[in-house]
Amino acid sequence: MKDMTHSADAATVEEALAADNHQGVVDSEGATALAMQNTLLTPRFYTTDFDEMDRIDVSSVREDWDKLIAQMKSDPNKGHFKKNEDWDHVDWDGMEPKLKREFIDFLVSSCTAEFSGCVLYKEMKRRGNNEDIVTLFQLMARDEARHAGFINDALREAGIAVNLGFLTQKKKYTYFRPKFIYYATYLSEKIGYARYITIYRHLEANPELRFHPIFKWFREWCNDEFSHGEAFALLMKTDPKLTQSFANKLWIKFFLTAVYSTMYVRDHQRPAFHAALGVDPDWYAHEVFTKTSEISRQVFPITLDIDHPRWQKGLEALQRANVDLADAKQTGKVFKRMGATVRAAAAFIGLFTIPAVKHQVPVSTRLEPAY
């Protein structure tokens, strides 16, 4: 393996993880501890039945599959995810304390999520024998390693960094069946695209609100997320039961509700961050949900009715319950904690029971970024 100076220039995940900006990390205990947390709102590390995934046959989607793999192999973002002359100086010491705290939380959470994908994809690549599947996961692991390394570059300027090697060894892993990996990861990648492109377009129109240079890199970043989502859409397309059986439609609805509501609650924990961007969290959530719902029609036979009168009310109820739950945990109030937990569960059930919008899934699954 040749020596790499930066993960942005790496051709494989192994090269990316061996690069200077991955290996040369001065650990920050606070950042790593934040990344180590396992709650409903924090990114997790996943493991699955890799043998089952290795048996996937992509013959039924071969034409679209080969086009996607060729696009990813062409590596349009090689060399992109590193600082250049467009990287402005950041006055971390002069940043408003609450904004600094929330922005660091955003970066650490994003770094952990990206590295979580890297770990999962790299393990699939390591264990697999199916050339199609191994090739895909090698390419996606490469991309996620670059993203995580780039975020750690940004964190290092603030005097902190996440010890990614420590996370690999010590963070708790959650087992998901392959189909749940497909649903959760597909949505994670597509909602990641919708989130990043919405912020990018907003700041493109309002550059005076761009308080950190990392946002300039969001367009290429979200295009990687889009491609990864396309891969999982094709994986689901290889087995119609994954999206057409009654039970799996319920699972799809569950994951849609869980991913959307988690994003809403998490984003409302960062009011200073969104205020600095000039973004109303409710507007932002609806924009992201609208984009993600439109995209997910490519493979899911249902979308959530985000314009239903109960939808926004349910999200707000869930958010209030989460605030009270966090306060109860901090103050040790057992009964308040129990009450908040019940209210949060009731709010989620209320969201889940809103009738879904049904539609026909198109014959051709592949999409291209359009926002």
KEKE-3310 file (N, C-alpha, C; in steps of 0.2 Angstrom, whole numbers, plus 5000, padded with zeros to 4 digits):
npx = (5004:5003:5010:4999:4995:4984:4967:4958:4964:4964:4962:4956:4947:4956:4968:4963:4960:4973:4979:4987:4978:4969:4977:4985:4979:4976:4969:4954:4946:4934:4927:4927:4921:4908:4905:4905:4893:4877:4862:4844:4845:4858:4871:4874:4884:4883:4880:4878:4870:4882:4884:4872:4870:4880:4875:4867:4859:4862:4857:4845:4844:4855:4859:4857:4864:4878:4880:4880:4890:4901:4901:4904:4916:4923:4926:4923:4925:4937:4951:4944:4939:4947:4956:4958:4962:4950:4946:4942:4948:4944:4937:4938:4939:4933:4920:4903:4899:4888:4884:4896:4897:4886:4888:4900:4895:4886:4896:4904:4894:4891:4903:4904:4893:4896:4908:4903:4896:4907:4913:4904:4902:4915:4917:4908:4914:4926:4922:4915:4912:4906:4908:4901:4895:4905:4913:4905:4903:4917:4919:4909:4914:4926:4922:4915:4925:4933:4925:4923:4936:4938:4929:4935:4947:4942:4937:4949:4955:4948:4954:4951:4947:4940:4943:4945:4949:4948:4934:4931:4935:4929:4916:4899:4890:4876:4865:4857:4845:4848:4838:4833:4845:4845:4834:4836:4849:4847:4838:4845:4856:4849:4841:4852:4858:4847:4847:4860:4860:4850:4854:4866:4861:4853:4864:4871:4863:4863:4876:4882:4879:4886:4895:4906:4918:4916:4904:4905:4908:4898:4890:4896:4898:4885:4881:4889:4882:4870:4872:4876:4864:4857:4863:4858:4844:4844:4848:4837:4828:4831:4825:4808:4800:4805:4800:4786:4778:4765:4770:4783:4780:4775:4786:4794:4786:4788:4802:4803:4795:4803:4816:4813:4807:4817:4827:4820:4818:4832:4837:4831:4837:4848:4847:4854:4864:4856:4850:4861:4864:4853:4841:4825:4821:4809:4804:4815:4815:4803:4806:4817:4810:4801:4809:4816:4805:4800:4811:4812:4801:4806:4808:4801:4784:4776:4774:4776:4763:4766:4759:4748:4736:4739:4753:4763:4759:4761:4775:4780:4775:4782:4795:4793:4792:4804:4813:4808:4811:4825:4828:4823:4832:4844:4841:4838:4824:4813:4799:4795:4803:4798:4785:4788:4794:4783:4774:4782:4782:4769:4767:4775:4768:4757:4761:4765:4753:4747:4739:4747:4754:4750:4758:4762:4777:4790:4796:4809:4822:4833:4840:4845:4854:4845:4842)
npy = (4994:5011:5026:5038:5055:5062:5058:5062:5060:5046:5030:5019:5012:5007:5014:5027:5026:5025:5037:5053:5062:5054:5046:5054:5060:5070:5065:5071:5070:5074:5075:5062:5055:5061:5056:5042:5040:5031:5034:5036:5047:5048:5044:5027:5012:4998:4981:4966:4952:4946:4936:4933:4945:4944:4935:4941:4944:4953:4953:4956:4969:4973:4982:4995:4994:4992:5004:5013:5008:5010:5024:5027:5022:5030:5040:5055:5064:5063:5069:5080:5082:5090:5104:5119:5134:5140:5138:5147:5157:5152:5159:5152:5154:5166:5163:5163:5156:5147:5144:5138:5127:5120:5118:5111:5099:5096:5093:5083:5073:5071:5067:5054:5048:5047:5039:5028:5022:5019:5009:4999:4996:4993:4981:4973:4972:4966:4953:4948:4938:4939:4947:4958:4964:4966:4975:4986:4990:4992:5004:5013:5013:5019:5032:5036:5036:5046:5057:5057:5059:5072:5080:5078:5085:5098:5099:5098:5110:5117:5113:5100:5082:5067:5051:5040:5027:5022:5022:5012:5001:5001:5007:5003:4990:4988:4976:4973:4965:4961:4967:4978:4985:4989:4997:5007:5012:5016:5027:5035:5039:5046:5055:5062:5068:5076:5085:5091:5097:5106:5115:5119:5125:5136:5143:5146:5156:5165:5170:5177:5171:5160:5154:5145:5137:5124:5121:5125:5113:5105:5102:5092:5083:5079:5073:5062:5055:5054:5045:5033:5030:5027:5015:5007:5007:5000:4987:4984:4983:4971:4961:4959:4957:4964:4977:4976:4967:4965:4966:4971:4983:4990:4990:4998:5010:5012:5015:5026:5035:5035:5040:5052:5059:5058:5066:5078:5081:5080:5091:5102:5103:5111:5126:5138:5135:5134:5146:5154:5150:5156:5149:5142:5129:5122:5125:5120:5106:5103:5105:5096:5084:5084:5084:5071:5062:5063:5058:5045:5039:5032:5019:5015:5010:5018:5034:5046:5056:5071:5083:5081:5086:5081:5079:5089:5093:5082:5080:5091:5088:5077:5083:5091:5082:5076:5086:5087:5074:5074:5084:5078:5067:5073:5079:5069:5066:5054:5050:5061:5058:5045:5049:5058:5049:5040:5050:5053:5041:5040:5051:5047:5035:5041:5048:5038:5031:5039:5039:5032:5038:5031:5024:5020:5011:5016:5008:5009:5012:5021:5037:5054:5067:5082:5093)
npz = (5000:4995:5003:5010:5010:5014:5017:5007:4995:4993:4986:4990:5004:5014:5011:5014:5028:5032:5030:5034:5040:5047:5055:5062:5073:5087:5101:5108:5123:5127:5114:5109:5119:5117:5105:5108:5114:5116:5112:5108:5099:5095:5083:5078:5078:5067:5065:5055:5046:5037:5028:5023:5015:5006:4998:4989:4973:4959:4947:4941:4941:4934:4923:4928:4939:4935:4929:4939:4948:4939:4938:4952:4953:4944:4952:4955:4965:4970:4979:4983:4997:5006:5014:5005:4995:4997:5010:5023:5037:5053:5067:5081:5095:5096:5093:5097:5112:5114:5101:5097:5105:5100:5087:5087:5092:5081:5071:5077:5079:5065:5060:5067:5062:5048:5050:5055:5044:5036:5044:5044:5030:5026:5034:5027:5015:5018:5023:5012:4997:4985:4971:4965:4977:4986:4978:4978:4992:4995:4988:4994:5007:5006:5002:5014:5023:5019:5021:5035:5039:5034:5042:5054:5052:5052:5065:5072:5071:5080:5091:5095:5092:5085:5091:5080:5078:5091:5093:5084:5090:5103:5104:5106:5096:5086:5082:5067:5056:5039:5030:5038:5039:5026:5024:5035:5031:5018:5020:5028:5020:5010:5016:5022:5010:5007:5018:5017:5005:5005:5015:5008:4997:5003:5009:4998:4992:5002:5006:5017:5028:5030:5042:5043:5034:5030:5025:5011:5005:5004:4993:4984:4994:4997:4986:4985:4996:4990:4979:4987:4992:4981:4978:4988:4986:4974:4979:4987:4977:4971:4977:4977:4988:4999:4999:4995:5003:5015:5029:5028:5022:5033:5041:5033:5035:5048:5049:5041:5049:5061:5057:5052:5063:5073:5067:5067:5081:5086:5078:5084:5096:5093:5093:5092:5082:5071:5071:5068:5055:5049:5048:5050:5061:5059:5046:5039:5042:5036:5023:5021:5023:5013:5001:5004:5004:4991:4984:4989:4984:4973:4977:4988:4992:4999:5006:5019:5026:5027:5027:5034:5047:5060:5059:5061:5074:5081:5080:5087:5100:5103:5103:5114:5124:5124:5128:5141:5146:5145:5154:5166:5167:5169:5182:5189:5192:5194:5192:5183:5173:5169:5165:5154:5146:5143:5136:5125:5119:5116:5107:5096:5092:5088:5077:5069:5066:5057:5042:5028:5012:4997:4983:4966:4962:4952:4937:4933:4943:4946:4950:4948:4956:4959:4966)
capx = (5000:5007:5009:4995:4996:4977:4961:4954:4967:4965:4958:4953:4946:4962:4972:4960:4961:4980:4981:4989:4973:4966:4982:4988:4974:4977:4963:4950:4942:4927:4924:4927:4916:4902:4904:4904:4886:4872:4855:4840:4847:4865:4873:4876:4888:4879:4883:4872:4871:4885:4883:4865:4871:4885:4871:4863:4860:4860:4856:4838:4845:4862:4860:4857:4870:4884:4881:4881:4897:4906:4901:4907:4923:4926:4928:4923:4926:4944:4955:4940:4938:4953:4956:4962:4962:4943:4945:4943:4950:4939:4939:4935:4940:4928:4913:4898:4899:4882:4885:4902:4895:4881:4892:4905:4890:4885:4902:4905:4888:4891:4909:4902:4888:4900:4913:4899:4895:4913:4915:4899:4904:4922:4917:4905:4919:4931:4919:4911:4915:4902:4912:4897:4893:4912:4915:4901:4905:4923:4918:4906:4918:4931:4919:4913:4932:4935:4920:4925:4943:4938:4926:4940:4951:4938:4937:4956:4956:4945:4958:4948:4946:4937:4948:4941:4951:4945:4927:4930:4936:4925:4909:4894:4888:4869:4864:4851:4844:4850:4833:4833:4850:4843:4829:4839:4854:4845:4835:4851:4859:4845:4840:4858:4858:4842:4849:4866:4859:4845:4859:4870:4857:4852:4870:4873:4859:4864:4883:4884:4877:4891:4900:4911:4920:4915:4898:4906:4910:4892:4887:4899:4897:4878:4881:4891:4876:4864:4875:4875:4856:4855:4865:4853:4838:4845:4849:4831:4825:4833:4820:4802:4796:4807:4796:4779:4774:4762:4774:4788:4777:4774:4793:4796:4783:4791:4809:4802:4793:4808:4821:4810:4805:4823:4830:4816:4820:4839:4839:4828:4842:4853:4844:4859:4867:4851:4849:4867:4863:4847:4836:4820:4821:4802:4805:4821:4812:4798:4810:4820:4805:4798:4814:4817:4799:4800:4816:4811:4796:4809:4808:4796:4777:4772:4777:4772:4759:4769:4755:4742:4736:4742:4760:4767:4758:4765:4782:4780:4773:4788:4800:4792:4793:4811:4815:4807:4815:4832:4829:4822:4838:4849:4840:4836:4817:4811:4792:4795:4806:4793:4780:4790:4795:4776:4772:4786:4780:4762:4768:4778:4763:4752:4764:4766:4747:4744:4738:4752:4752:4752:4759:4766:4784:4792:4800:4816:4824:4839:4839:4851:4853:4841:4840)
capy = (5000:5017:5030:5043:5061:5064:5053:5064:5057:5039:5027:5014:5013:5006:5020:5033:5026:5025:5043:5057:5065:5049:5043:5060:5063:5071:5064:5075:5065:5076:5074:5055:5053:5062:5051:5036:5039:5027:5035:5036:5052:5048:5039:5020:5007:4993:4975:4962:4945:4948:4930:4934:4951:4941:4930:4945:4943:4959:4951:4959:4977:4973:4988:5001:4993:4993:5011:5016:5006:5014:5031:5028:5020:5036:5044:5062:5068:5062:5075:5086:5083:5093:5111:5122:5141:5142:5137:5153:5156:5151:5161:5147:5158:5172:5161:5163:5150:5142:5142:5134:5120:5116:5117:5105:5093:5094:5090:5076:5068:5070:5062:5048:5044:5045:5033:5022:5019:5017:5003:4994:4995:4990:4974:4969:4971:4961:4947:4945:4935:4941:4953:4964:4967:4968:4981:4992:4992:4995:5011:5017:5014:5024:5039:5038:5037:5053:5062:5057:5062:5079:5083:5078:5091:5104:5098:5098:5117:5119:5110:5093:5078:5061:5046:5035:5020:5020:5021:5006:4995:5002:5009:4997:4989:4986:4971:4974:4961:4965:4971:4984:4989:4992:5003:5013:5016:5020:5033:5039:5042:5050:5061:5066:5072:5082:5090:5095:5101:5111:5120:5122:5130:5141:5147:5149:5162:5169:5168:5181:5167:5154:5155:5141:5135:5117:5121:5125:5107:5101:5099:5086:5078:5076:5069:5055:5052:5052:5038:5028:5029:5024:5008:5003:5006:4994:4981:4982:4981:4964:4956:4963:4956:4969:4983:4975:4963:4970:4967:4975:4990:4992:4991:5004:5016:5013:5018:5033:5039:5035:5044:5059:5062:5059:5072:5084:5082:5082:5098:5107:5104:5116:5132:5143:5133:5135:5154:5157:5149:5159:5143:5140:5122:5119:5126:5116:5100:5101:5105:5090:5079:5084:5081:5064:5059:5063:5054:5038:5036:5027:5012:5013:5011:5023:5040:5049:5062:5076:5088:5079:5090:5078:5077:5094:5093:5076:5081:5096:5084:5073:5087:5094:5076:5075:5091:5085:5068:5076:5087:5073:5063:5077:5081:5063:5065:5047:5051:5065:5054:5040:5053:5060:5043:5038:5055:5052:5035:5041:5055:5043:5031:5046:5050:5031:5029:5044:5035:5034:5040:5025:5026:5015:5012:5016:5002:5011:5015:5026:5044:5058:5073:5087:5099)
capz = (5000:4995:5008:5008:5015:5015:5015:5001:4989:4994:4981:4994:5011:5017:5010:5017:5035:5034:5029:5040:5044:5051:5060:5066:5077:5094:5104:5113:5127:5126:5108:5108:5124:5114:5099:5111:5117:5113:5114:5102:5095:5092:5078:5081:5074:5066:5062:5052:5044:5031:5024:5019:5011:5001:4993:4985:4966:4956:4940:4939:4941:4931:4919:4932:4944:4932:4927:4946:4950:4934:4941:4958:4951:4941:4958:4953:4971:4973:4980:4985:5004:5010:5014:5000:4996:4999:5017:5027:5044:5058:5074:5086:5101:5096:5091:5102:5116:5113:5094:5096:5108:5096:5080:5088:5093:5074:5068:5080:5077:5058:5060:5070:5057:5042:5051:5056:5038:5034:5048:5042:5023:5026:5036:5022:5010:5021:5024:5006:4991:4980:4968:4965:4983:4988:4975:4980:4999:4995:4986:4999:5013:5004:5002:5021:5027:5017:5024:5042:5040:5033:5047:5059:5050:5054:5072:5074:5071:5087:5096:5097:5087:5088:5090:5076:5080:5098:5092:5081:5095:5110:5103:5106:5090:5086:5076:5062:5050:5032:5027:5042:5037:5019:5026:5039:5028:5012:5022:5031:5015:5006:5020:5022:5004:5007:5023:5015:4999:5008:5018:5003:4992:5007:5010:4991:4991:5008:5008:5023:5034:5030:5047:5043:5027:5028:5021:5004:5002:5005:4987:4982:4999:4997:4980:4988:5000:4985:4976:4991:4993:4975:4979:4993:4982:4969:4983:4989:4971:4969:4981:4978:4995:5004:4998:4993:5007:5020:5035:5026:5021:5040:5043:5030:5038:5055:5048:5039:5055:5066:5054:5052:5070:5076:5064:5070:5088:5086:5076:5089:5101:5091:5091:5090:5076:5065:5070:5064:5048:5047:5046:5055:5061:5057:5039:5037:5043:5031:5016:5020:5023:5006:4997:5005:5002:4984:4982:4991:4979:4968:4979:4993:4989:5003:5009:5025:5025:5031:5027:5038:5052:5066:5058:5064:5081:5084:5081:5093:5106:5104:5105:5121:5129:5124:5132:5148:5147:5146:5161:5171:5167:5172:5188:5193:5194:5191:5189:5177:5167:5167:5162:5148:5141:5140:5132:5119:5115:5113:5101:5091:5090:5085:5071:5065:5064:5052:5036:5023:5005:4993:4976:4962:4962:4945:4934:4933:4950:4946:4950:4948:4960:4955:4970)
cpx = (5004:5005:5004:4996:4989:4972:4958:4957:4967:4960:4954:4952:4952:4967:4970:4961:4968:4983:4983:4983:4968:4970:4984:4983:4976:4970:4960:4945:4935:4923:4923:4921:4909:4900:4903:4897:4882:4865:4851:4842:4854:4866:4876:4880:4884:4883:4877:4874:4875:4885:4877:4866:4875:4881:4867:4865:4858:4858:4850:4839:4852:4863:4861:4863:4877:4885:4883:4888:4902:4906:4905:4915:4927:4929:4929:4925:4933:4948:4951:4940:4944:4953:4960:4961:4955:4941:4947:4945:4944:4941:4935:4934:4934:4921:4909:4898:4894:4883:4891:4900:4891:4884:4897:4900:4888:4890:4904:4900:4889:4897:4908:4898:4892:4905:4909:4897:4901:4915:4910:4901:4911:4922:4913:4910:4924:4928:4917:4916:4912:4905:4907:4896:4900:4914:4911:4903:4912:4923:4915:4910:4923:4928:4918:4920:4934:4931:4922:4931:4943:4934:4931:4945:4948:4938:4944:4957:4953:4949:4955:4948:4943:4942:4944:4943:4949:4938:4926:4930:4931:4918:4904:4891:4881:4868:4857:4851:4846:4844:4832:4839:4849:4839:4832:4844:4852:4842:4840:4854:4855:4843:4846:4859:4853:4844:4855:4864:4854:4850:4863:4867:4855:4858:4872:4869:4860:4871:4886:4883:4881:4896:4905:4912:4917:4908:4899:4907:4904:4889:4890:4898:4890:4877:4884:4885:4871:4866:4874:4868:4854:4857:4860:4846:4838:4845:4842:4827:4826:4828:4813:4799:4799:4803:4788:4775:4771:4766:4779:4786:4777:4781:4796:4793:4786:4798:4808:4800:4799:4814:4819:4810:4812:4827:4826:4818:4827:4840:4836:4832:4848:4850:4849:4863:4862:4850:4855:4867:4857:4841:4832:4820:4815:4802:4810:4818:4808:4801:4813:4816:4802:4803:4815:4811:4798:4805:4814:4805:4799:4809:4803:4789:4773:4777:4773:4768:4761:4765:4749:4742:4739:4750:4764:4766:4761:4772:4784:4779:4779:4794:4799:4794:4800:4815:4814:4811:4822:4833:4828:4828:4843:4848:4838:4829:4814:4804:4792:4798:4801:4788:4782:4791:4788:4773:4776:4784:4773:4763:4770:4772:4758:4755:4764:4759:4743:4744:4744:4749:4754:4753:4762:4773:4786:4796:4807:4818:4829:4837:4845:4849:4850:4840:4846)
cpy = (5006:5022:5036:5049:5063:5059:5055:5061:5050:5036:5021:5016:5012:5011:5026:5032:5026:5032:5047:5060:5060:5046:5048:5063:5064:5071:5069:5070:5067:5074:5066:5052:5055:5057:5044:5035:5035:5029:5035:5041:5053:5043:5032:5017:5001:4987:4971:4955:4946:4942:4931:4940:4948:4937:4935:4944:4949:4959:4955:4966:4978:4980:4994:5000:4994:5000:5015:5014:5010:5021:5032:5026:5026:5041:5052:5067:5067:5068:5081:5087:5085:5100:5114:5130:5144:5141:5143:5152:5156:5154:5157:5151:5163:5170:5161:5156:5144:5139:5137:5127:5116:5114:5111:5099:5091:5091:5083:5071:5066:5065:5055:5044:5042:5039:5027:5018:5016:5010:4997:4991:4991:4983:4970:4967:4966:4954:4944:4942:4936:4948:4959:4968:4970:4975:4987:4994:4995:5003:5015:5018:5019:5031:5041:5039:5044:5058:5062:5060:5070:5083:5083:5084:5097:5104:5100:5106:5120:5116:5103:5089:5071:5055:5040:5028:5018:5018:5014:5000:4995:5003:5002:4996:4986:4981:4972:4968:4965:4970:4978:4988:4993:4999:5009:5016:5019:5027:5038:5043:5047:5056:5065:5070:5078:5087:5094:5099:5107:5117:5123:5127:5136:5146:5150:5155:5167:5168:5172:5177:5161:5156:5150:5138:5128:5116:5122:5119:5102:5098:5093:5081:5075:5072:5062:5051:5050:5045:5032:5025:5025:5016:5004:5002:5000:4987:4979:4980:4974:4959:4960:4963:4962:4975:4982:4971:4967:4971:4971:4982:4994:4994:4998:5011:5017:5017:5025:5037:5040:5040:5051:5062:5062:5065:5078:5086:5084:5089:5103:5107:5108:5122:5138:5142:5135:5143:5157:5156:5153:5155:5142:5133:5119:5119:5121:5109:5098:5101:5098:5084:5078:5082:5073:5060:5058:5058:5047:5035:5031:5020:5010:5014:5015:5029:5042:5055:5067:5083:5087:5084:5088:5078:5082:5094:5087:5077:5086:5093:5080:5077:5089:5088:5075:5080:5089:5079:5070:5080:5083:5068:5067:5079:5075:5062:5059:5048:5055:5061:5049:5043:5055:5054:5041:5043:5054:5046:5036:5046:5051:5038:5035:5047:5043:5029:5034:5040:5037:5035:5034:5027:5020:5016:5011:5010:5003:5015:5021:5033:5048:5064:5079:5093:5104)
cpz = (5000:5001:5006:5013:5017:5013:5008:4994:4988:4988:4984:5001:5015:5017:5014:5025:5037:5033:5035:5044:5048:5056:5064:5070:5084:5097:5108:5117:5127:5120:5107:5113:5121:5109:5102:5113:5113:5115:5107:5097:5092:5087:5081:5076:5073:5063:5059:5050:5037:5026:5019:5014:5005:4996:4988:4977:4962:4949:4937:4938:4937:4927:4923:4937:4941:4930:4934:4948:4945:4937:4947:4957:4948:4946:4956:4959:4974:4973:4983:4992:5008:5009:5008:5001:4998:5006:5021:5034:5048:5065:5079:5093:5101:5094:5098:5106:5114:5106:5094:5099:5103:5089:5081:5089:5086:5071:5071:5078:5069:5057:5062:5065:5051:5044:5053:5050:5035:5037:5045:5034:5022:5029:5031:5016:5012:5021:5017:5001:4985:4977:4967:4971:4986:4985:4977:4987:4999:4993:4991:5005:5012:5005:5010:5025:5025:5021:5032:5043:5039:5039:5053:5058:5053:5062:5075:5075:5077:5093:5099:5091:5090:5086:5087:5077:5086:5097:5089:5086:5101:5109:5102:5099:5091:5080:5073:5057:5044:5030:5031:5040:5030:5020:5029:5035:5022:5015:5025:5026:5011:5010:5022:5016:5004:5012:5020:5009:5001:5011:5013:4999:4996:5008:5003:4990:4996:5010:5015:5029:5035:5035:5048:5036:5025:5024:5013:5001:5002:4998:4985:4988:4999:4991:4981:4991:4995:4981:4980:4992:4987:4975:4983:4990:4977:4973:4985:4982:4969:4972:4982:4985:5000:5004:4997:4998:5013:5026:5033:5025:5028:5043:5040:5033:5045:5054:5046:5045:5060:5063:5054:5059:5074:5073:5067:5077:5089:5084:5080:5095:5100:5089:5089:5084:5070:5065:5067:5057:5045:5044:5051:5055:5058:5049:5036:5037:5037:5024:5015:5019:5016:5001:4997:5003:4995:4981:4983:4987:4974:4970:4984:4990:4993:5005:5015:5023:5029:5031:5031:5044:5059:5065:5062:5072:5084:5085:5086:5099:5108:5106:5112:5126:5129:5128:5140:5150:5149:5153:5166:5172:5171:5180:5193:5195:5190:5188:5183:5171:5164:5163:5155:5143:5138:5135:5125:5115:5112:5107:5095:5088:5086:5078:5066:5063:5059:5046:5031:5016:5001:4986:4972:4961:4954:4943:4935:4940:4950:4946:4949:4953:4956:4959:4970)
residu = (MET:LYS:ASP:MET:THR:HIS:SER:ALA:ASP:ALA:ALA:THR:VAL:GLU:GLU:ALA:LEU:ALA:ALA:ASP:ASN:HIS:GLN:GLY:VAL:VAL:ASP:SER:GLU:GLY:ALA:THR:ALA:LEU:ALA:MET:GLN:ASN:THR:LEU:LEU:THR:PRO:ARG:PHE:TYR:THR:THR:ASP:PHE:ASP:GLU:MET:ASP:ARG:ILE:ASP:VAL:SER:SER:VAL:ARG:GLU:ASP:TRP:ASP:LYS:LEU:ILE:ALA:GLN:MET:LYS:SER:ASP:PRO:ASN:LYS:GLY:HIS:PHE:LYS:LYS:ASN:GLU:ASP:TRP:ASP:HIS:VAL:ASP:TRP:ASP:GLY:MET:GLU:PRO:LYS:LEU:LYS:ARG:GLU:PHE:ILE:ASP:PHE:LEU:VAL:SER:SER:CYS:THR:ALA:GLU:PHE:SER:GLY:CYS:VAL:LEU:TYR:LYS:GLU:MET:LYS:ARG:ARG:GLY:ASN:ASN:GLU:ASP:ILE:VAL:THR:LEU:PHE:GLN:LEU:MET:ALA:ARG:ASP:GLU:ALA:ARG:HIS:ALA:GLY:PHE:ILE:ASN:ASP:ALA:LEU:ARG:GLU:ALA:GLY:ILE:ALA:VAL:ASN:LEU:GLY:PHE:LEU:THR:GLN:LYS:LYS:LYS:TYR:THR:TYR:PHE:ARG:PRO:LYS:PHE:ILE:TYR:TYR:ALA:THR:TYR:LEU:SER:GLU:LYS:ILE:GLY:TYR:ALA:ARG:TYR:ILE:THR:ILE:TYR:ARG:HIS:LEU:GLU:ALA:ASN:PRO:GLU:LEU:ARG:PHE:HIS:PRO:ILE:PHE:LYS:TRP:PHE:ARG:GLU:TRP:CYS:ASN:ASP:GLU:PHE:SER:HIS:GLY:GLU:ALA:PHE:ALA:LEU:LEU:MET:LYS:THR:ASP:PRO:LYS:LEU:THR:GLN:SER:PHE:ALA:ASN:LYS:LEU:TRP:ILE:LYS:PHE:PHE:LEU:THR:ALA:VAL:TYR:SER:THR:MET:TYR:VAL:ARG:ASP:HIS:GLN:ARG:PRO:ALA:PHE:HIS:ALA:ALA:LEU:GLY:VAL:ASP:PRO:ASP:TRP:TYR:ALA:HIS:GLU:VAL:PHE:THR:LYS:THR:SER:GLU:ILE:SER:ARG:GLN:VAL:PHE:PRO:ILE:THR:LEU:ASP:ILE:ASP:HIS:PRO:ARG:TRP:GLN:LYS:GLY:LEU:GLU:ALA:LEU:GLN:ARG:ALA:ASN:VAL:ASP:LEU:ALA:ASP:ALA:LYS:GLN:THR:GLY:LYS:VAL:PHE:LYS:ARG:MET:GLY:ALA:THR:VAL:ARG:ALA:ALA:ALA:ALA:PHE:ILE:GLY:LEU:PHE:THR:ILE:PRO:ALA:VAL:LYS:HIS:GLN:VAL:PRO:VAL:SER:THR:ARG:LEU:GLU:PRO:ALA:TYR)
# end
